[in-house]
Amino acid sequence: MKQQRLETNLHDQVKNETDAKLHDIWLAGGCFWGVQAFLSRLNGVVETSVGYANGRTENPTYEEVCTRDTGHAETVHVRFDPERLPLEKLLTRFFSIIDPTVRNRQGPDRGTQYRTGIYYLDDRFLPVIQHVIQNIQKKHTRPVVTEVERLIRYDLAEEYHQDYLKKNPGGYCHIDLELMRSAAQEGVTES
């Protein structure tokens, strides 16, 4: 009952915040600083935030997520315009910056909070997610271990984490900065 109420509250919050034509997805790909910086550059992404998803504790701090077994993943909430950036294209771009065959690690970052994941509220997304993962699996010999789950909870990270690499251009990032530059330049759109 509590989980259903939480899902309903999250869903209502997302749908009431802005234009109904926008869609929402939550993507975990290691340290959320670089993932947010990359995704926010894609043409069609309207807004991003970073936070902690699908853990067992309410309103965790960064320190708790890093040092305790909270179950949270560092995650980026992505609001996007599906007419400019279809979900399939967004997910394909996401997979270009992660190694989906590694469990609980991306780059040098290790721990369950750095696992890869795709979290959704709209059940219509699941077939698209599964299709993209099937295509990604064909490119790897090891199994894809990116978790796919309904979003149970998402707590915003502390303000200093929001748009971290914009505030700290020389800050740490596990993602190839050239990929970020190309994402910004190419203006990802569906032809």
C-alpha positions in Angstrom: 0.0 0.0 0.0 2.8 2.5 0.9 4.7 1.7 -2.3 1.6 2.2 -4.4 0.9 5.5 -2.7 4.5 6.6 -3.3 4.3 5.6 -7.0 1.0 7.5 -7.3 2.5 10.6 -5.6 5.6 10.5 -7.8 3.5 10.1 -11.0 1.1 12.9 -10.0 4.0 15.2 -9.2 5.7 14.5 -12.5 2.6 15.0 -14.6 1.5 18.2 -12.9 4.8 20.0 -13.0 5.0 20.9 -16.6 3.6 20.4 -20.1 1.8 17.1 -20.5 3.7 16.4 -23.8 7.0 15.9 -22.0 8.0 12.5 -20.7 10.1 11.5 -17.7 12.7 8.7 -17.3 15.3 8.1 -14.6 18.7 6.9 -15.7 21.5 5.6 -13.5 25.0 5.3 -15.1 27.6 5.7 -12.4 28.5 9.0 -10.9 25.6 11.3 -11.7 27.7 14.4 -12.4 28.8 13.3 -15.8 25.6 11.5 -16.8 23.7 14.7 -16.1 26.2 16.8 -18.0 25.9 14.5 -21.0 22.2 14.0 -21.1 21.4 17.7 -20.5 23.3 18.5 -23.8 21.0 16.3 -26.0 18.6 18.1 -28.2 15.1 17.3 -26.8 16.1 17.1 -23.2 14.2 19.9 -21.5 15.4 19.4 -17.9 17.5 17.2 -15.7 18.1 16.8 -12.0 20.3 14.4 -10.0 19.2 12.3 -7.1 19.0 8.9 -5.4 16.6 6.3 -6.8 14.9 3.1 -5.6 16.6 2.8 -2.3 15.2 1.8 1.1 15.7 5.0 3.0 13.9 8.3 2.8 15.8 11.5 2.0 19.3 10.0 2.1 22.4 12.2 2.1 25.2 11.7 -0.3 27.3 10.4 2.5 24.7 7.8 3.5 24.4 6.6 -0.1 28.1 6.2 -0.4 28.9 4.7 3.0 25.7 2.8 4.1 23.7 0.0 2.4 20.8 2.3 1.5 20.0 0.6 -1.9 20.0 3.9 -3.7 21.5 4.4 -7.1 22.9 7.8 -8.2 20.3 8.7 -10.9 19.5 11.5 -13.3 15.8 12.4 -13.8 15.4 13.4 -17.5 12.4 15.3 -18.8 12.4 15.1 -22.5 10.3 16.0 -25.6 9.6 12.7 -27.4 8.9 14.5 -30.6 12.4 15.9 -30.7 14.1 13.0 -28.9 12.2 9.6 -29.0 12.8 7.4 -26.0 14.6 4.8 -28.1 17.2 7.4 -29.3 17.6 8.8 -25.7 18.3 5.3 -24.3 20.7 4.5 -27.2 22.6 7.7 -26.4 22.6 6.8 -22.7 24.1 3.3 -23.5 26.9 5.1 -25.5 28.3 6.5 -22.2 28.0 3.4 -19.9 29.3 -0.1 -19.8 26.0 -2.0 -19.3 27.9 -5.3 -18.7 29.5 -4.2 -15.4 27.7 -4.6 -12.1 28.0 -1.9 -9.5 30.7 0.1 -11.2 31.3 2.6 -13.9 34.8 3.9 -14.6 36.8 4.0 -11.4 33.7 4.4 -9.2 32.7 1.2 -7.4 29.7 0.4 -5.2 26.0 -0.4 -5.5 25.2 3.4 -5.9 27.1 3.3 -9.2 25.1 0.5 -10.8 23.4 1.2 -14.1 19.6 1.4 -14.3 16.6 2.5 -16.1 13.6 3.5 -14.0 10.2 4.4 -15.3 6.6 5.2 -14.2 4.9 4.9 -17.6 4.4 1.2 -18.4 4.3 2.1 -22.1 8.0 2.6 -21.9 8.8 -1.0 -20.9 8.6 -2.5 -24.5 10.8 0.3 -25.8 13.4 -0.2 -23.0 13.4 -4.0 -23.6 13.9 -3.5 -27.4 16.8 -1.1 -26.8 18.4 -3.5 -24.4 18.0 -6.4 -26.8 19.8 -4.3 -29.5 22.6 -3.3 -27.0 23.0 -7.0 -26.0 23.9 -7.8 -29.6 26.9 -5.6 -29.3 28.3 -7.3 -26.2 29.6 -10.8 -25.4 28.9 -10.5 -21.7 25.3 -10.1 -20.5 23.8 -6.6 -20.0 23.2 -6.2 -16.3 21.5 -2.7 -16.4 18.5 -3.0 -14.1 15.1 -2.1 -15.5 12.5 -1.3 -12.8 9.5 0.8 -12.0 10.6 3.9 -10.1 9.7 3.4 -6.5 11.3 6.5 -5.0 13.5 9.4 -6.1 15.0 11.8 -3.7 16.8 14.9 -5.0 20.5 15.1 -4.2 21.9 18.0 -2.4 22.0 21.4 -4.3 25.8 21.2 -4.7 25.4 18.1 -6.9 22.8 19.7 -9.2 24.6 20.7 -12.5 27.9 20.0 -10.8 30.0 20.1 -13.9 28.5 23.4 -15.0 29.4 24.9 -11.6 32.8 23.1 -11.5 34.0 22.8 -15.2 37.2 21.1 -14.2 35.4 18.6 -11.9 35.7 14.8 -11.9 33.9 13.0 -14.7 34.1 9.3 -15.7 32.6 10.0 -19.1 34.8 10.9 -22.1 34.4 14.7 -22.4 34.7 14.4 -26.2 31.4 12.4 -26.1 29.8 15.4 -24.3 31.1 17.9 -26.9 29.8 15.7 -29.7 26.4 15.4 -28.0 26.1 19.1 -27.8 27.2 19.7 -31.4 25.2 17.0 -33.2 21.7 18.1 -31.9 20.2 14.6 -31.6 17.0 14.6 -33.6 15.0 11.9 -35.4 15.1 12.3 -39.2 
